[in-house]
Amino acid sequence: MKRKPYSRRKRTTTKSVLRLPDLEHAKAAVLNSLTSLDAERGYRHAIDEFVDWYCSEPRLALNRIVVLRYRSHLESRQLAPGTVNLRLGAVRRLAYEAADCGLLSADLAAGIRRVKGVKKLGVRLGNWLTAEQGHALWQAPDHQRLKGKRDRALLALLLACGLRRHEAVALRLDHLQQREEHWAIVDLLGKGGHVRTVPVPDWVRTELDDWLAAAGIDRGKLFRRVNKVGRTWGDGMTVKAVWHIVKESAKRIGVAKLAPHDLRRTCARLCHASGGGVGADPISLGARFGADDRTLPWMQAADSISGQ
């Protein structure tokens, strides 16, 4: 009987159980496929949480049943439906990239992609401050200390200009320019790669000058870390530090829950109350160069925060 020729070439077989190196390889593939830094940060955090949960105990396979159990785990933590769906979306993307790299069976990946998210019942209402609370918030840090000068300038910028926290930490000194006798943040690269120009009130510019002079910053990023002995170090600060600054200052004025994005909502609400548009961007709210500052809805809202 004639024997079939033996092929020494290795047969590639997909897996059903992913070990930590396989998960890290799939995670790298997911992150490399993203173009937005915000999306990359969110997916990285979501995938790391899933990997920690998946590796916490032995599991037979990465399949639909396991992802359903993970969804139940997320719901047991009383997370918001949007947060749960974001975590599940990262897991689906992880399974898709793992299957595309030949690390996971295509049938298992298809089953994971069929896992439905949590239904959203209603819309969560955002939080915002009154003009008096906004005034108290940016004045809460101690202006006698270097860290307090930095925090006051940062909070004033978030409140009056409606910046996102990653936009604030990425600001450089050359972004601040004078256009038609008005200070502005020029060519700011925001979410989704959008470029815009944001006017800066005089009182915010005063707080920034106070911080820059005390810190001795003449180039590079506007906001830096401050160590325990009151000296700047490094060439910037993280978005997580902004979250801690807002939380600490809110606690001082008696506000229980406040996030950096709530300051952007505050800017939008005050501009809307002053007769501007609905968006949080001062440019879209009627602020334009060459006009009288006191006639602009955005400038009126900014002055209400400053206490003028």
ChimeraX attribute file (.defattr): number of C-alpha atoms within 10 A of each C-alpha:
attribute: neighborCount
match mode: 1-to-1
recipient: residues
	/A:1	3
	/A:2	4
	/A:3	5
	/A:4	6
	/A:5	6
	/A:6	6
	/A:7	7
	/A:8	6
	/A:9	6
	/A:10	6
	/A:11	7
	/A:12	8
	/A:13	10
	/A:14	14
	/A:15	18
	/A:16	17
	/A:17	16
	/A:18	19
	/A:19	15
	/A:20	12
	/A:21	9
	/A:22	16
	/A:23	20
	/A:24	17
	/A:25	15
	/A:26	26
	/A:27	23
	/A:28	14
	/A:29	18
	/A:30	21
	/A:31	20
	/A:32	10
	/A:33	10
	/A:34	13
	/A:35	11
	/A:36	12
	/A:37	14
	/A:38	13
	/A:39	13
	/A:40	16
	/A:41	12
	/A:42	14
	/A:43	23
	/A:44	16
	/A:45	13
	/A:46	19
	/A:47	24
	/A:48	15
	/A:49	13
	/A:50	19
	/A:51	16
	/A:52	11
	/A:53	12
	/A:54	19
	/A:55	12
	/A:56	9
	/A:57	7
	/A:58	8
	/A:59	12
	/A:60	9
	/A:61	16
	/A:62	21
	/A:63	21
	/A:64	18
	/A:65	14
	/A:66	15
	/A:67	20
	/A:68	16
	/A:69	11
	/A:70	19
	/A:71	19
	/A:72	12
	/A:73	14
	/A:74	19
	/A:75	15
	/A:76	9
	/A:77	9
	/A:78	10
	/A:79	12
	/A:80	14
	/A:81	16
	/A:82	14
	/A:83	15
	/A:84	22
	/A:85	19
	/A:86	16
	/A:87	22
	/A:88	26
	/A:89	19
	/A:90	21
	/A:91	23
	/A:92	20
	/A:93	21
	/A:94	27
	/A:95	28
	/A:96	24
	/A:97	22
	/A:98	26
	/A:99	20
	/A:100	15
	/A:101	14
	/A:102	15
	/A:103	23
	/A:104	25
	/A:105	20
	/A:106	18
	/A:107	13
	/A:108	19
	/A:109	23
	/A:110	16
	/A:111	16
	/A:112	24
	/A:113	20
	/A:114	10
	/A:115	16
	/A:116	12
	/A:117	16
	/A:118	15
	/A:119	10
	/A:120	11
	/A:121	7
	/A:122	6
	/A:123	6
	/A:124	9
	/A:125	6
	/A:126	11
	/A:127	14
	/A:128	20
	/A:129	21
	/A:130	14
	/A:131	21
	/A:132	12
	/A:133	17
	/A:134	26
	/A:135	21
	/A:136	18
	/A:137	26
	/A:138	24
	/A:139	20
	/A:140	19
	/A:141	22
	/A:142	13
	/A:143	17
	/A:144	8
	/A:145	13
	/A:146	22
	/A:147	22
	/A:148	20
	/A:149	22
	/A:150	27
	/A:151	26
	/A:152	26
	/A:153	26
	/A:154	25
	/A:155	28
	/A:156	28
	/A:157	24
	/A:158	26
	/A:159	31
	/A:160	30
	/A:161	28
	/A:162	25
	/A:163	26
	/A:164	19
	/A:165	21
	/A:166	17
	/A:167	15
	/A:168	24
	/A:169	20
	/A:170	19
	/A:171	18
	/A:172	17
	/A:173	15
	/A:174	14
	/A:175	18
	/A:176	20
	/A:177	15
	/A:178	13
	/A:179	13
	/A:180	10
	/A:181	9
	/A:182	16
	/A:183	18
	/A:184	22
	/A:185	20
	/A:186	17
	/A:187	14
	/A:188	21
	/A:189	14
	/A:190	15
	/A:191	13
	/A:192	11
	/A:193	11
	/A:194	9
	/A:195	11
	/A:196	13
	/A:197	16
	/A:198	22
	/A:199	24
	/A:200	22
	/A:201	21
	/A:202	16
	/A:203	18
	/A:204	24
	/A:205	17
	/A:206	12
	/A:207	20
	/A:208	22
	/A:209	15
	/A:210	18
	/A:211	25
	/A:212	21
	/A:213	10
	/A:214	16
	/A:215	21
	/A:216	10
	/A:217	16
	/A:218	12
	/A:219	11
	/A:220	15
	/A:221	18
	/A:222	26
	/A:223	27
	/A:224	21
	/A:225	16
	/A:226	18
	/A:227	12
	/A:228	7
	/A:229	7
	/A:230	13
	/A:231	13
	/A:232	19
	/A:233	12
	/A:234	10
	/A:235	12
	/A:236	17
	/A:237	19
	/A:238	15
	/A:239	15
	/A:240	11
	/A:241	13
	/A:242	20
	/A:243	15
	/A:244	13
	/A:245	20
	/A:246	23
	/A:247	17
	/A:248	17
	/A:249	21
	/A:250	21
	/A:251	15
	/A:252	13
	/A:253	15
	/A:254	10
	/A:255	14
	/A:256	10
	/A:257	11
	/A:258	19
	/A:259	18
	/A:260	22
	/A:261	20
	/A:262	20
	/A:263	29
	/A:264	25
	/A:265	21
	/A:266	26
	/A:267	31
	/A:268	27
	/A:269	22
	/A:270	26
	/A:271	28
	/A:272	18
	/A:273	15
	/A:274	18
	/A:275	16
	/A:276	23
	/A:277	19
	/A:278	14
	/A:279	17
	/A:280	23
	/A:281	22
	/A:282	28
	/A:283	18
	/A:284	14
	/A:285	21
	/A:286	17
	/A:287	22
	/A:288	17
	/A:289	16
	/A:290	10
	/A:291	11
	/A:292	10
	/A:293	16
	/A:294	11
	/A:295	11
	/A:296	21
	/A:297	22
	/A:298	34
	/A:299	26
	/A:300	21
	/A:301	26
	/A:302	29
	/A:303	20
	/A:304	18
	/A:305	25
	/A:306	22
	/A:307	12
	/A:308	9
